[in-house]
Amino acid sequence: LGRTDEAIESLQQAIKVAPDMKGAYNNLGIIYRDTGRMDKALEILKLGTTMAPKSAMLRNSLASTYYAQGDVAQAVKEFEAAVQIDPNYAGALFNLARIYMARRDSAQSERYLRRLVELEPENAEAHLSLALVLSDLKKFDESRRLLHDLLAKDPRDPQAMMVLGEVELAGGNLREAARLLEQSGRIDGKSPRIWNDLAQ
């Protein structure tokens, strides 16, 4: 047996011995999802949410699996269920914010990102995402303040610099936008983006 098969076998055994062990359902579901066995992942994660209906972790993993399958509507339902169970579940908050960003629903995204920034004031990625959303909502001054705070901590942060450049561009400050975007490119050598993957 390979390591993945051994892990699956161990987790299946753990569930047989302790059917309420939510971590085993979660880990088994993630292994199935990450190895492309989506139907098995959904089956085990749904069973896990039946056995542990108050587990925000399981709801988040189930939602991420629906999202990976392309069922965004069901993913949103499960992410929202995770947040209802635990309003401070950072992964689900961020995942909802990212989905609403992709849908260009900036008002909804702002709501989740503000809560996340409040919970995790050192979460730079949440601050960057919120800055972009605020820019979309034409709240340029607040967006700039967030980004200047990040750059005060690390003046050579290429992501904060790039996002600030995008905010200045959206606000019509073309010269400053060009300066910031050029400077961020010199530091990093590429154009980083910040919303590639869902949080676990």
VODO-771236 format. One record per residue: x negated, y negated, z negated of N, C-alpha, C, O in turn; chain. Coordinates in steps of 0.02 Angstrom, whole numbers, plus 50000, padded with zeros to 5 digits. Atoms other than C-alpha are relative to their C-alpha. Last residue first. Layout:
<sites>
     n_X     n_Y     n_Z    ca_X    ca_Y    ca_Z     c_X     c_Y     c_Z     o_X     o_Y     o_Z   chain
       X       Y       Z       X       Y       Z       X       Y       Z       X       Y       Z       A
...
</sites>
This chain:
<sites>
     n_X     n_Y     n_Z    ca_X    ca_Y    ca_Z     c_X     c_Y     c_Z     o_X     o_Y     o_Z   chain
   49980   49935   50027   50437   48748   49774   50027   49991   49929   50047   50040   49897       A
   50033   49984   50065   50433   48581   49863   50027   50066   49974   50084   50084   49986       A
   49957   50006   50058   50485   48575   50045   49961   50019   49938   49915   50060   49940       A
   49975   49938   50029   50350   48548   50172   50047   49986   49942   50042   49935   49909       A
   50002   49940   49958   50298   48414   50295   50037   50059   49970   50074   50093   50005       A
   49939   49962   50015   50353   48253   50210   50004   50065   50040   50056   50082   50067       A
   49992   49980   50070   50194   48153   50188   50062   50042   49985   50076   50055   49927       A
   49929   50008   50015   50117   48116   50355   50014   50036   49934   49976   50079   49913       A
   49967   49953   50045   49932   48086   50385   50074   49986   49993   50095   49928   49996       A
   49939   50033   50023   49871   47997   50541   50038   50047   49955   50077   50088   49979       A
   49940   49971   49970   49691   48047   50570   50060   49964   49971   50053   49920   49928       A
   50015   49971   49935   49514   47984   50541   50059   50034   50033   50053   50059   50089       A
   49978   49930   49997   49547   47960   50356   49984   50033   50066   49973   50094   50068       A
   50014   49963   50062   49455   47801   50311   50013   50074   50010   49973   50116   49991       A
   50073   49997   50010   49446   47727   50486   49983   50042   49939   49933   50078   49940       A
   50028   49954   49952   49628   47771   50519   49925   50008   49993   49899   50062   50002       A
   49982   49932   50024   49683   47686   50358   49972   50053   50047   49949   50105   50025       A
   50043   49985   50057   49587   47529   50411   50015   50071   49973   49969   50107   49956       A
   50068   49988   49975   49668   47525   50583   49954   50022   49942   49913   50067   49950       A
   49998   49937   49964   49841   47547   50507   49930   50017   50027   49910   50075   50026       A
   49992   49944   50047   49808   47411   50380   49997   50067   50035   49965   50114   50011       A
   50060   49996   50042   49741   47284   50504   50003   50061   49955   49954   50099   49949       A
   50055   49975   49959   49878   47318   50632   49937   50009   49959   49901   50058   49967       A
   49986   49930   49984   50013   47298   50501   49942   50031   50039   49919   50085   50023       A
   50018   49962   50060   49935   47135   50439   50011   50075   50011   49972   50116   49987       A
   50073   50005   50009   49940   47064   50615   49977   50041   49940   49928   50078   49944       A
   50037   49958   49953   50115   47128   50651   49925   49999   49989   49892   50051   49993       A
   50066   50029   50012   50206   47059   50499   49949   50040   50041   49913   50083   50014       A
   50018   50050   49951   50379   47096   50569   49932   49968   49991   49915   49921   50028       A
   49982   50067   50024   50450   47183   50416   49978   49944   50047   49990   49885   50033       A
   49927   50004   50002   50449   47352   50504   50023   49930   49979   50076   49907   50000       A
   49977   49998   49930   50265   47326   50547   50076   49992   50002   50103   49954   50042       A
   50014   50067   49972   50226   47274   50368   50024   49996   50072   50049   49945   50094       A
   49953   50046   50031   50313   47432   50305   49990   49929   50029   50038   49895   50045       A
   49934   49988   49969   50217   47539   50430   50053   49953   49972   50096   49929   50009       A
   50003   50025   49931   50052   47461   50373   50067   50009   50035   50088   49964   50072       A
   49995   50072   50007   50102   47492   50191   49996   49967   50070   50032   49919   50084       A
   49929   50014   50012   50132   47674   50240   50010   49925   49992   50060   49898   50017       A
   49963   49988   49938   49958   47684   50318   50074   49982   49990   50104   49949   50033       A
   50018   50053   49953   49874   47603   50166   50040   50007   50065   50064   49957   50092       A
   49968   50061   50024   49966   47717   50045   49987   49942   50048   50032   49902   50062       A
   49927   49992   49991   49915   47866   50150   50037   49938   49977   50081   49913   50012       A
   49979   50011   49930   49735   47809   50170   50075   50007   50011   50103   49974   50054       A
   49950   49948   49988   49704   47785   49982   50028   49991   50071   50066   49944   50083       A
   50016   49966   49938   49546   47678   49984   50048   50058   50015   50031   50104   50052       A
   49999   50046   49943   49603   47550   49855   49985   50032   50067   49997   50002   50120       A
   50049   49973   49953   49645   47690   49732   50001   49957   50063   50041   49970   50108       A
   50031   49941   50031   49738   47635   49575   49945   50029   50044   49894   50052   50019       A
   50037   50026   50057   49774   47460   49642   49964   50057   49964   49910   50047   49936       A
   50066   50021   49976   49820   47544   49807   49958   49968   49944   49897   49966   49949       A
   50040   49941   49983   49961   47638   49721   49930   49980   50022   49881   50012   50003       A
   50016   49966   50064   50027   47479   49639   49957   50062   50013   49910   50074   49976       A
   50056   50037   50030   50012   47388   49807   49981   50030   49933   49922   50030   49914       A
   50061   49981   49964   50121   47526   49882   49939   49963   49974   49885   49991   49970       A
   50017   49930   50013   50259   47509   49754   49933   50019   50030   49891   50051   49998       A
   50024   49995   50070   50255   47320   49766   49980   50070   49982   49928   50081   49951       A
   50069   50023   50004   50265   47326   49957   49973   50006   49929   49915   50026   49919       A
   50042   49949   49967   50423   47433   49950   49926   49980   49996   49884   50021   49979       A
   50007   49945   50048   50501   47314   49824   49956   50055   50029   49915   50084   49993       A
   50041   50023   50058   50465   47166   49938   49990   50056   49950   49934   50066   49925       A
   50072   50002   49986   50524   47256   50096   49958   49981   49939   49904   50009   49929       A
   50022   50023   50066   50697   47307   50039   49924   49996   50000   49889   50031   49964       A
   50019   50071   49997   50754   47316   50220   49982   49971   49932   49984   49910   49923       A
   49943   50038   50027   50842   47484   50188   49987   49925   49998   50027   49887   49970       A
   49943   49987   49955   50718   47572   50302   50061   49960   49979   50102   49939   50020       A
   50013   50038   49938   50579   47487   50201   50057   50010   50050   50079   49962   50082       A
   49984   50070   50015   50656   47554   50041   49989   49956   50061   50027   49909   50073       A
   49927   50005   50002   50652   47729   50116   50021   49928   49986   50068   49903   50018       A
   49974   49994   49932   50470   47712   50163   50075   49991   50003   50102   49957   50047       A
   50019   50062   49965   50423   47649   49989   50026   50000   50072   50050   49949   50096       A
   49953   50053   50021   50523   47791   49910   49984   49934   50036   50029   49898   50057       A
   49936   49986   49968   50424   47919   50012   50051   49945   49983   50087   49922   50026       A
   50007   50013   49928   50259   47842   49959   50066   50009   50037   50085   49969   50079       A
   50004   50072   49991   50313   47836   49776   49994   49981   50075   50026   49934   50098       A
   49932   50026   50010   50369   48018   49782   50001   49924   50010   50048   49897   50038       A
   49960   49982   49940   50202   48067   49859   50071   49974   49994   50100   49951   50043       A
   50014   50047   49946   50108   47971   49723   50042   50015   50062   50065   49968   50095       A
   49990   49962   49938   50190   48067   49581   49993   49953   50060   50040   49920   50080       A
   50066   49991   49967   50115   47976   49431   50005   50038   50066   49954   50054   50096       A
   50028   50065   49978   50284   47904   49374   49931   50007   50033   49910   49960   50068       A
   50071   49987   49987   50360   48079   49372   49966   49936   50025   49953   49930   50085       A
   50022   49939   50035   50535   48071   49296   49925   50010   50005   49893   50031   49956       A
   49990   50012   50071   50568   47890   49347   49975   50059   49958   49944   50051   49906       A
   50053   50046   50020   50491   47922   49517   50005   49984   49926   49955   49977   49891       A
   50063   49963   50001   50606   48074   49537   49942   49955   49976   49901   49977   49936       A
   49998   49955   50059   50763   47977   49489   49934   50037   49993   49909   50046   49937       A
   50005   50042   50060   50717   47839   49611   50000   50043   49936   49963   50031   49889       A
   50070   50020   50010   50683   47970   49744   49991   49955   49939   49941   49960   49904       A
   50038   49943   50027   50854   48051   49725   49927   49980   49987   49898   50003   49937       A
   49972   49979   50064   50951   47888   49745   49959   50056   49968   49943   50053   49908       A
   50022   50047   50053   50837   47822   49881   50024   50023   49931   49986   50020   49883       A
   50070   49984   50015   50869   47977   49987   49974   49956   49944   49938   49979   49899       A
   50000   49938   50040   51056   47948   49975   49929   50019   49980   49917   50039   49923       A
   49968   50016   50065   51037   47766   50031   50001   50062   49955   49986   50058   49895       A
   50048   50029   50047   50911   47813   50166   50030   49986   49931   49996   49991   49881       A
   49953   50024   50051   51025   47931   50260   49958   49972   49943   49948   50005   49892       A
   49999   50073   49999   50908   47945   50410   50055   49973   49954   50083   49919   49967       A
   49934   50017   49972   50948   48132   50420   50009   49925   50009   50060   49902   50033       A
   49998   49973   49932   50763   48171   50397   50066   49983   50035   50068   49975   50096       A
   50046   50040   49959   50760   48055   50246   50003   50023   50073   50007   49982   50119       A
   49964   50061   49983   50915   48144   50180   49956   49951   50038   49981   49912   50079       A
   49947   49983   49952   50824   48310   50192   50038   49937   50020   50051   49926   50079       A
   50032   49988   49935   50670   48237   50108   50052   50016   50053   50047   49993   50110       A
   50022   50064   49973   50770   48164   49963   49971   50008   50070   49984   49968   50115       A
   49940   50037   49978   50859   48329   49936   49980   49934   50032   50006   49915   50085       A
   49976   49967   49940   50691   48420   49931   50063   49966   50028   50070   49958   50088       A
   50043   50018   49944   50619   48293   49811   50026   50031   50065   50025   49999   50118       A
   49991   50071   49986   50764   48310   49690   49961   49979   50061   49986   49944   50105       A
   49936   50008   49966   50759   48499   49705   50014   49927   50016   50041   49912   50070       A
   50003   49970   49934   50574   48506   49663   50064   49990   50039   50062   49973   50098       A
   50035   50044   49952   50589   48381   49520   50000   50029   50070   50009   49993   50119       A
   50038   49950   49961   50719   48475   49419   49969   49964   50059   50002   49950   50110       A
   50071   50018   49999   50767   48334   49299   49958   50050   50040   49897   50050   50034       A
   50008   50064   49966   50956   48343   49330   49927   49978   50005   49911   49932   50044       A
   50055   50035   50033   50950   48528   49282   49986   49935   50038   49951   49935   50089       A
   50021   49959   50057   51107   48628   49321   49946   49964   49960   49949   49962   49898       A
   49944   50000   50048   51181   48491   49429   49981   50040   49938   49997   50020   49881       A
   50002   50065   50035   51011   48467   49512   50057   49994   49950   50049   49962   49898       A
   50059   50000   50044   51002   48652   49557   49997   49936   49959   49981   49939   49899       A
   49983   49957   50056   51181   48646   49625   49942   50003   49950   49953   50002   49890       A
   49957   50040   50043   51130   48497   49733   50023   50041   49939   50030   50013   49884       A
   50043   50049   50033   50986   48600   49803   50041   49957   49951   50020   49943   49896       A
   50037   49965   50052   51110   48742   49835   49951   49953   49964   49942   49958   49903       A
   49955   49978   50054   51235   48633   49927   49961   50032   49943   49975   50019   49884       A
   49981   50060   50039   51096   48547   50026   50045   50020   49942   50036   49995   49886       A
   50058   50019   50040   51027   48716   50081   50017   49941   49956   50000   49940   49897       A
   50000   49956   50058   51201   48770   50137   49941   49985   49955   49946   49991   49894       A
   49941   50015   50040   51212   48618   50251   50002   50043   49937   50016   50018   49883       A
   50013   50059   50041   51032   48640   50312   50060   49984   49954   50050   49964   49897       A
   49933   50016   50026   51056   48817   50375   49994   49942   49951   49993   49952   49890       A
   49966   50050   49958   50898   48823   50482   50069   49982   49977   50104   49943   50010       A
   49959   49965   49949   50831   48986   50410   50035   49952   50047   50064   49972   50097       A
   50047   49967   49955   50693   48892   50318   50036   50037   50056   50009   50046   50111       A
   50030   50052   49960   50828   48780   50244   49952   50031   50052   49951   50011   50110       A
   49950   50022   49951   50927   48930   50183   49970   49948   50048   49982   49950   50109       A
   49994   49945   49953   50767   48994   50103   50053   49985   50053   50043   49997   50112       A
   50059   50003   49955   50731   48827   50022   50003   50055   50053   49981   50045   50109       A
   49990   50057   49955   50909   48826   49951   49942   49995   50051   49953   49984   50110       A
   49948   49979   49953   50886   49000   49877   50012   49945   50052   50018   49959   50111       A
   50030   49951   49955   50721   48944   49800   50051   50025   50052   50034   50035   50111       A
   50047   50036   49956   50802   48788   49727   49968   50048   50050   49962   50031   50109       A
   49961   50039   49952   50949   48888   49660   49955   49964   50049   49969   49961   50109       A
   49973   49954   49951   50829   49012   49581   50042   49964   50053   50038   49980   50112       A
   50055   49973   49961   50731   48874   49494   50026   50046   50055   50005   50040   50113       A
   50013   50049   49947   50890   48786   49436   49944   50025   50046   49946   50012   50107       A
   50071   50009   49983   50934   48944   49339   49993   49951   50059   50009   49968   50116       A
   50023   50066   50024   51106   48928   49259   49926   49988   50015   49895   49946   49984       A
   49966   50055   49965   51186   49068   49361   49977   49931   49978   49990   49882   50013       A
   50022   50057   50040   51057   49198   49303   50030   49936   50032   49994   49898   50063       A
   50024   49977   50065   51124   49368   49359   49980   49942   49954   49985   49947   49893       A
   49943   49967   50033   51228   49296   49501   49981   50021   49929   50019   50014   49882       A
   49956   50054   50024   51089   49174   49546   50063   50028   49968   50094   49995   49926       A
   50030   50034   50057   50969   49322   49553   50044   49945   49973   50050   49938   49913       A
   49991   49956   50057   51085   49421   49666   49972   49967   49937   50002   49971   49883       A
   49929   50005   50017   51089   49272   49784   50016   50045   49940   50053   50025   49895       A
   49991   50064   50034   50899   49267   49777   50073   49988   49981   50088   49960   49928       A
   50027   49995   50068   50885   49453   49815   50010   49935   49961   50023   49936   49901       A
   49966   49948   50040   51002   49450   49964   49976   49999   49928   50016   49999   49881       A
   49934   50027   50019   50936   49285   50033   50037   50049   49955   50068   50029   49906       A
   50011   50056   50046   50757   49351   50030   50067   49972   49976   50076   49961   49916       A
   50017   49971   50066   50809   49518   50106   49991   49944   49949   50011   49951   49891       A
   49939   49968   50026   50896   49427   50249   49988   50030   49931   50030   50024   49887       A
   49952   50049   50026   50747   49311   50271   50063   50032   49971   50088   50010   49919       A
   49942   49956   50011   50613   49445   50289   50057   49959   49968   50073   49967   49909       A
   49952   50000   49944   50486   49327   50368   50060   50044   49991   50099   50052   50038       A
   50021   49948   49953   50340   49365   50251   50052   50010   50055   50050   50060   50092       A
   50065   50019   49972   50361   49200   50158   49972   50052   50049   49927   50038   50088       A
   49993   50058   49955   50546   49233   50133   49934   49985   50035   49932   49974   50096       A
   49962   49980   49941   50520   49409   50065   50005   49942   50050   49995   49951   50110       A
   50042   49954   49960   50382   49349   49949   50036   50021   50063   50008   50020   50118       A
   50051   50041   49966   50490   49202   49893   49954   50043   50043   49936   50024   50098       A
   49968   50037   49946   50637   49316   49854   49950   49959   50040   49954   49956   50101       A
   49987   49951   49948   50525   49432   49752   50032   49966   50061   50015   49980   50118       A
   50063   49982   49968   50456   49286   49653   50010   50049   50057   49978   50045   50110       A
   50027   50058   49965   50629   49216   49615   49936   50019   50039   49930   50004   50099       A
   49959   50012   49940   50707   49383   49573   49970   49944   50041   49965   49949   50103       A
   50012   49944   49954   50561   49423   49457   50041   49992   50064   50016   50002   50119       A
   50064   50010   49966   50567   49251   49376   49985   50054   50050   49955   50041   50102       A
   49991   50044   49942   50752   49273   49337   49935   49988   50039   49937   49979   50100       A
   50065   50034   49996   50726   49425   49228   49999   49955   50062   49982   49977   50117       A
   49989   50072   50009   50910   49467   49193   49934   49961   50005   49932   49902   49985       A
   49960   50029   49945   50901   49643   49269   50012   49925   49992   50035   49892   50040       A
   49970   50059   50032   50759   49692   49150   50039   49962   50053   50013   49915   50084       A
   50009   49995   50073   50697   49869   49189   50036   49943   49964   50066   49953   49912       A
   49965   49941   50025   50768   49876   49365   49997   50004   49924   50047   50022   49892       A
   49929   50016   49998   50713   49696   49398   50042   50060   49975   50092   50051   49942       A
   49986   50047   50055   50536   49736   49340   50074   49984   49998   50103   49979   49944       A
   50000   49961   50062   50531   49887   49456   50018   49956   49941   50056   49977   49897       A
   49939   49958   49998   50581   49781   49605   50006   50041   49936   50061   50049   49910       A
   49944   50044   50016   50446   49656   49553   50067   50038   50003   50111   50025   49962       A
   50004   50019   50071   50312   49790   49546   50060   49958   49980   50089   49967   49927       A
   49983   49940   50040   50364   49864   49714   50001   49983   49925   50046   50005   49890       A
   49928   49988   49991   50363   49693   49797   50023   50058   49956   50074   50055   49923       A
   49964   50052   50038   50192   49654   49724   50075   50010   50005   50111   50004   49955       A
   50008   49985   50071   50123   49820   49785   50038   49950   49958   50071   49968   49909       A
   49956   49943   50015   50194   49789   49958   49997   50019   49927   50047   50037   49896       A
   49931   50025   49997   50112   49617   49962   50049   50056   49982   50096   50045   49944       A
   49985   50039   50060   49946   49689   49901   50072   49974   49999   50104   49974   49947       A
   50034   50064   50003   49943   49822   50035   50021   49962   49938   50067   49983   49902       A
   49958   50060   50000   50000   50000   50000   49956   49937   50000   49904   49935   49967       A
</sites>
